[in-house]
Structure formats: structure tokens, C-alpha cells
Amino acid sequence: MTVREMKNDMVHMINQMDESSEEKVKDMWLYVRQIVKPAEEEEEEVLTPDQKRRLKLVDKLCGAFSACQTVDFKKDKEEYLLEKYGQ
């Protein structure tokens, strides 16, 4: 069963509920309202100053180690270490 079918089936079942049974309708309404949160009610994640600093660092270094920058990173690393420390 697809999500669309489940949603349609659920709506159909809700429509079949006896409207004179206010308690059942209220229970269903509270349940659905609790499960489905509107987009505007979603809380935005609050970051600590350390997390903000680390995110800035990640943004700064984004793509620094991209595979397209070098063909053979091991060779480049070896050359770098030879230049830095000699033989």
C-alpha cells in the first residue's frame, strides 16, 4: 500500500466516523494534530558558539579535499612530505 493510498484510506475512515460521537472525533483530532506538526511550528536548531565556529570552518574548507583537485593524492602527499622534511 502506498502512502497516498494510506492517506486516502485514513481520510475515508475519518469521514465515516459518526459525528454525533463528539468524544471519538475529538480523540481522533487530537491524535492527528499531535502527530502532524505544521511546518511553521518546527523548532529551529539552536547552535552553540562552538558549533557555529566549526560550521564556519567547514564552510571555509568545503571542497578543499575534492577528488577533482588532484589525480593522485598519495603522490602529492609524498612530494609535500619530501619538501617539508627532506629525505
trRosetta pair geometry for C-beta under 8 A, 3 or more apart (Angstrom, degrees):
i j d omega theta_ij theta_ji phi_ij phi_ji
1 5 4.9 -123 -169 88 85 129
1 6 5.6 100 137 -58 117 89
1 9 7.8 -24 -169 -5 136 145
2 5 4.7 97 55 7 77 102
2 6 7.0 -141 97 -4 41 86
3 6 5.6 -54 -148 37 33 111
3 7 6.2 34 154 -20 67 105
4 7 5.8 -54 -148 36 30 111
4 8 6.3 28 155 -16 64 107
5 8 5.8 -55 -145 40 31 110
5 9 6.1 32 155 -20 65 108
6 9 5.7 -56 -145 38 29 112
6 10 6.2 31 155 -21 64 106
7 10 5.7 -55 -148 35 30 111
7 11 6.4 28 154 -17 64 105
8 11 5.7 -53 -147 37 32 110
8 12 6.3 35 152 -21 64 106
9 12 5.5 -53 -148 36 31 114
9 13 6.4 32 153 -19 64 105
10 13 5.7 -53 -148 36 31 111
10 14 6.4 32 152 -19 64 104
11 14 5.7 -53 -148 36 32 112
11 15 6.3 34 153 -21 64 106
12 15 5.7 -55 -150 35 30 112
12 16 6.6 28 152 -19 63 107
13 16 5.7 -57 -151 34 33 111
13 17 7.3 54 148 -42 61 87
14 17 5.8 -31 -164 -5 40 116
14 28 6.3 158 -121 160 97 147
17 21 7.0 -106 171 60 93 112
17 24 6.1 -161 -165 118 121 120
17 25 5.9 143 127 -85 139 82
17 28 6.7 -112 -76 -4 166 160
18 21 4.6 69 86 3 102 106
18 24 7.2 60 58 58 84 141
19 22 8.0 31 170 -78 52 58
19 25 6.5 41 -131 -62 52 146
21 24 4.2 20 126 21 118 116
21 25 6.4 139 94 -16 72 88
22 25 5.8 -60 -148 41 33 109
22 26 6.0 34 155 -22 69 110
23 26 5.7 -55 -145 37 28 112
23 27 6.3 31 155 -21 63 105
24 27 5.7 -52 -147 34 31 112
24 28 6.4 29 154 -17 64 106
25 28 5.8 -55 -149 38 31 110
25 29 6.2 33 152 -21 65 108
26 29 5.6 -54 -145 37 30 113
26 30 6.3 30 156 -18 65 106
27 30 5.9 -56 -147 37 28 109
27 31 6.3 29 154 -20 64 108
28 31 5.7 -56 -148 36 30 113
28 32 6.3 23 158 -13 66 108
29 32 6.1 -57 -144 40 27 104
29 33 6.0 26 157 -19 64 113
30 33 5.7 -57 -141 40 27 112
30 34 6.2 29 158 -22 63 108
31 34 5.9 -59 -151 34 26 109
31 35 6.4 17 157 -13 64 111
32 35 5.9 -60 -144 41 31 107
32 36 5.9 -8 171 16 71 112
33 36 6.9 -66 -125 57 21 82
37 41 5.2 -120 180 80 98 120
37 42 6.3 113 123 -71 126 74
38 41 4.9 87 65 4 83 107
39 42 6.0 -35 -165 -1 42 115
47 51 4.1 -128 -168 91 99 124
47 52 5.0 125 118 -57 126 81
47 55 7.1 -26 -162 -10 161 138
48 51 4.7 96 51 6 76 102
48 52 7.1 -138 94 -5 40 86
49 52 5.6 -53 -148 36 34 114
49 53 6.4 38 153 -22 66 103
50 53 5.6 -51 -149 33 33 113
50 54 6.5 31 153 -16 65 105
51 54 5.7 -55 -147 38 33 110
51 55 6.3 35 153 -21 66 105
52 55 5.7 -53 -148 35 31 111
52 56 6.6 34 153 -20 63 102
53 56 5.8 -54 -154 33 31 112
53 57 6.6 31 149 -18 64 105
54 57 5.5 -53 -151 36 36 114
54 58 6.4 39 151 -21 67 102
55 58 5.5 -50 -147 35 35 113
55 59 6.4 37 153 -19 66 103
56 59 5.7 -53 -149 36 32 112
56 60 6.3 35 151 -22 64 106
57 60 5.5 -53 -148 34 32 114
57 61 6.3 10 160 -1 66 111
58 61 6.2 -68 -143 49 27 96
58 62 6.3 57 152 -61 63 88
59 62 5.6 -23 -151 -17 31 120
61 64 4.5 -55 -169 -1 74 134
61 65 7.8 21 164 -9 100 91
63 66 4.8 -3 -163 -43 66 120
64 69 8.0 -5 174 -36 31 163
65 69 7.5 -116 -160 27 19 137
66 69 4.9 107 72 -20 87 101
67 70 7.9 -97 -168 55 36 63
70 73 5.1 109 92 -80 130 69
70 76 5.2 -47 -158 -24 153 151
72 75 4.0 38 114 15 118 115
72 76 6.6 152 95 -14 67 85
73 76 5.4 -54 -146 41 39 113
73 77 6.0 43 154 -24 70 104
74 77 5.6 -51 -147 35 30 113
74 78 6.4 33 152 -20 63 105
75 78 5.7 -52 -148 35 32 112
75 79 6.4 31 153 -17 65 105
76 79 5.8 -54 -148 37 31 111
76 80 6.3 34 153 -21 64 107
77 80 5.6 -54 -148 35 30 114
77 81 6.4 27 155 -16 65 106
78 81 5.9 -56 -147 38 29 108
78 82 6.3 30 154 -19 64 107
79 82 5.7 -54 -147 36 31 112
79 83 6.3 31 155 -18 64 106
80 83 5.8 -56 -150 36 29 111
80 84 6.2 21 155 -14 65 111
81 84 5.7 -58 -141 42 31 108
81 85 5.8 -19 176 24 70 111
82 85 7.1 -75 -124 57 18 74
82 86 6.9 22 -171 -148 55 11
82 87 6.7 18 -143 -78 90 60
